Amino acid sequence: MSHVQHRVWHTAGSQSTLVVGWGPPLIAPSPQEEKEKRRLEQLERKKEAQRLLEEEDSKLKSSKAPRVAVPSKVTRAQIEETLRRDHQHKEAQEPAEKVKSHLEVPLEENVNRRVLEEGSLEARTIEDAIAVLSVVEEAGDRHPERRMRAAFTAFEEEQLPRLKQENPNMRLSQLKQLLKKEWLRSPDNPMNQRAVPFNTPK
């Protein structure tokens, strides 16, 4: 086997140096050898990690190990205290009432079948309840405009003779104008009376 001169550049930081040496010829390792080498390095790293994990676990277990408490002597006062607590606990459970049967409990009145007293109101629907709860003082005229013509005719029959006596020199058209003005202010006019909206409950 012959020796060959090797030239290898070594880099350290920002400086590079050329190292020249003599030795056997350098042969690049085969890919299989590189794979095997990487696998062995990886296996070593795994073993090291496992060892460190086991060390850490053993340290944790030893620090958490329960300390055995030395049983101390129980005094008579402690015994009496525990007996008193047990006795109170039993007494607290005893006064719990038994569940009474339907024969022992008196019957309760069925409020759904109660007969209404006089003067009271009953509502079974929402509209009835609103009608009962709302305060309507008196039912007014729902459609005063429908009775306008009849009311005006009655007013005219009453008031026209009076106006003719008071104003004998006026024509009938002038008397009707006066009558119309009085009608607008008259309490007999249905439009001047308190009107209730047409959709209010009866």
C-alpha positions as CSV (number, residue, x, y, z in Angstrom):
1,M,0.0,0.0,0.0
2,S,1.4,3.3,-1.0
3,H,1.2,6.5,1.0
4,V,-0.3,9.6,-0.5
5,Q,0.0,13.2,0.5
6,H,-3.3,14.6,1.9
7,R,-4.3,18.2,1.8
8,V,-7.2,19.1,4.1
9,W,-8.6,22.5,4.9
10,H,-9.5,23.0,8.5
11,T,-11.7,26.0,9.3
12,A,-11.8,27.5,12.8
13,G,-13.9,30.6,13.1
14,S,-13.0,33.0,10.3
15,Q,-9.5,31.5,9.7
16,S,-8.8,28.6,7.4
17,T,-5.6,26.6,7.5
18,L,-4.3,24.0,5.1
19,V,-3.0,20.8,6.8
20,V,-0.8,18.7,4.7
21,G,0.0,15.2,5.8
22,W,1.1,11.7,4.7
23,G,-0.8,8.6,5.2
24,P,-2.8,5.9,3.5
25,P,-5.1,7.1,0.8
26,L,-8.4,8.5,2.1
27,I,-11.4,6.5,1.0
28,A,-14.8,8.0,1.3
29,P,-17.1,5.8,3.5
30,S,-19.8,4.0,1.7
31,P,-23.5,5.1,2.2
32,Q,-24.3,2.0,4.1
33,E,-21.5,2.6,6.5
34,E,-22.7,6.2,7.0
35,K,-26.2,4.9,7.6
36,E,-25.0,2.4,10.2
37,K,-22.9,5.0,11.9
38,R,-25.9,7.4,12.1
39,R,-28.1,4.7,13.5
40,L,-25.6,3.8,16.2
41,E,-25.2,7.4,17.2
42,Q,-29.0,7.8,17.3
43,L,-29.3,4.7,19.5
44,E,-26.7,6.0,21.9
45,R,-28.6,9.3,22.2
46,K,-31.8,7.4,22.9
47,K,-30.1,5.3,25.6
48,E,-28.7,8.5,27.2
49,A,-32.1,10.2,27.2
50,Q,-33.7,7.1,28.7
51,R,-31.0,7.0,31.4
52,L,-31.6,10.7,32.3
53,L,-35.3,10.2,32.4
54,E,-35.0,7.3,34.8
55,E,-32.6,9.3,37.0
56,E,-35.1,12.1,37.2
57,D,-38.0,9.8,38.0
58,S,-36.1,8.2,40.8
59,K,-35.2,11.6,42.2
60,L,-38.9,12.7,42.1
61,K,-40.1,9.4,43.7
62,S,-37.5,9.7,46.5
63,S,-38.5,13.3,47.3
64,K,-42.2,12.4,47.2
65,A,-41.9,9.3,49.3
66,P,-44.4,9.6,52.2
67,R,-42.8,10.2,55.5
68,V,-44.0,7.6,57.9
69,A,-45.6,9.5,60.8
70,V,-44.8,8.2,64.2
71,P,-48.1,7.4,65.8
72,S,-48.4,9.6,68.8
73,K,-50.2,8.6,72.0
74,V,-54.0,9.3,71.9
75,T,-55.1,11.2,75.0
76,R,-58.3,10.7,76.8
77,A,-59.5,14.2,75.8
78,Q,-59.1,13.3,72.1
79,I,-61.1,10.1,72.6
80,E,-63.9,12.0,74.3
81,E,-63.9,14.6,71.6
82,T,-64.3,12.0,68.8
83,L,-67.0,10.2,70.8
84,R,-68.9,13.6,71.3
85,R,-68.6,14.4,67.5
86,D,-69.9,10.9,66.6
87,H,-72.8,11.3,69.0
88,Q,-73.7,14.8,67.6
89,H,-73.6,13.4,64.1
90,K,-76.0,10.6,64.9
91,E,-78.4,13.1,66.7
92,A,-78.4,15.4,63.6
93,Q,-79.5,12.5,61.4
94,E,-82.3,11.3,63.7
95,P,-84.7,14.3,63.6
96,A,-85.0,13.9,59.8
97,E,-88.8,13.6,59.2
98,K,-90.2,10.4,57.8
99,V,-91.8,10.8,54.4
100,K,-95.5,11.0,55.2
101,S,-98.0,9.0,53.1
102,H,-100.9,10.5,51.3
103,L,-103.2,9.3,54.1
104,E,-101.4,11.3,56.8
105,V,-101.2,14.6,54.8
106,P,-104.4,16.7,54.9
107,L,-105.9,17.4,51.5
108,E,-105.2,20.7,49.9
109,E,-107.8,22.8,48.1
110,N,-107.8,22.6,44.3
111,V,-107.5,26.2,43.3
112,N,-108.3,25.3,39.7
113,R,-111.9,24.3,40.7
114,R,-112.6,27.2,43.0
115,V,-116.0,28.8,42.7
116,L,-115.7,32.5,42.0
117,E,-117.1,34.9,44.6
118,E,-119.6,37.5,43.6
119,G,-118.0,40.6,42.1
120,S,-114.8,38.8,41.1
121,L,-113.8,38.5,37.5
122,E,-112.5,35.4,35.7
123,A,-110.4,35.3,32.5
124,R,-109.5,32.2,30.6
125,T,-107.8,33.7,27.6
126,I,-105.2,36.4,27.1
127,E,-107.8,38.8,25.6
128,D,-110.1,38.2,28.6
129,A,-107.2,38.8,31.0
130,I,-106.3,42.1,29.3
131,A,-109.9,43.2,29.4
132,V,-110.2,42.3,33.1
133,L,-107.0,44.0,34.0
134,S,-107.5,47.2,31.9
135,V,-109.4,50.0,33.6
136,V,-112.1,51.2,31.3
137,E,-114.3,53.7,33.1
138,E,-117.3,53.7,30.8
139,A,-117.9,52.3,27.4
140,G,-118.0,55.1,24.9
141,D,-119.3,55.3,21.4
142,R,-117.1,53.3,19.1
143,H,-118.3,54.7,15.8
144,P,-119.7,58.3,16.3
145,E,-119.3,59.2,12.6
146,R,-122.1,56.6,11.8
147,R,-124.6,58.5,14.0
148,M,-123.6,62.0,12.9
149,R,-126.4,62.6,10.3
150,A,-129.2,61.3,12.6
151,A,-127.8,63.3,15.5
152,F,-127.6,66.5,13.4
153,T,-131.1,66.1,12.1
154,A,-132.4,65.8,15.7
155,F,-130.3,68.8,16.8
156,E,-131.6,70.8,13.8
157,E,-135.3,70.0,14.7
158,E,-134.7,71.2,18.3
159,Q,-132.6,74.3,17.7
160,L,-133.9,75.7,14.3
161,P,-137.2,77.1,15.8
162,R,-135.2,78.8,18.6
163,L,-132.8,80.4,16.1
164,K,-135.8,81.6,14.0
165,Q,-137.3,83.3,17.0
166,E,-134.0,85.0,17.9
167,N,-133.2,86.1,14.4
168,P,-136.4,86.6,12.4
169,N,-134.8,88.7,9.6
170,M,-132.2,86.0,8.6
171,R,-132.6,83.7,5.6
172,L,-132.7,80.0,6.1
173,S,-129.1,79.5,4.7
174,Q,-127.8,82.0,7.3
175,L,-129.8,80.2,10.1
176,K,-128.3,76.9,8.9
177,Q,-124.7,78.5,9.1
178,L,-125.4,79.5,12.7
179,L,-126.9,76.1,13.5
180,K,-123.7,74.5,12.0
181,K,-121.4,76.6,14.2
182,E,-123.4,75.7,17.3
183,W,-123.4,72.0,16.2
184,L,-119.6,72.0,16.2
185,R,-119.5,73.0,19.9
186,S,-122.6,71.1,21.0
187,P,-122.3,68.3,23.5
188,D,-125.0,66.5,21.4
189,N,-122.5,66.1,18.6
190,P,-121.1,62.5,18.7
191,M,-117.7,63.8,17.6
192,N,-117.5,66.0,20.7
193,Q,-118.2,63.1,23.0
194,R,-115.5,60.9,24.3
195,A,-114.8,58.3,21.6
196,V,-113.4,54.8,22.3
197,P,-111.3,53.2,19.6
198,F,-113.2,50.7,17.6
199,N,-110.9,47.8,18.5
200,T,-111.1,48.0,22.3
201,P,-112.5,45.0,24.1
202,K,-116.1,45.2,25.2
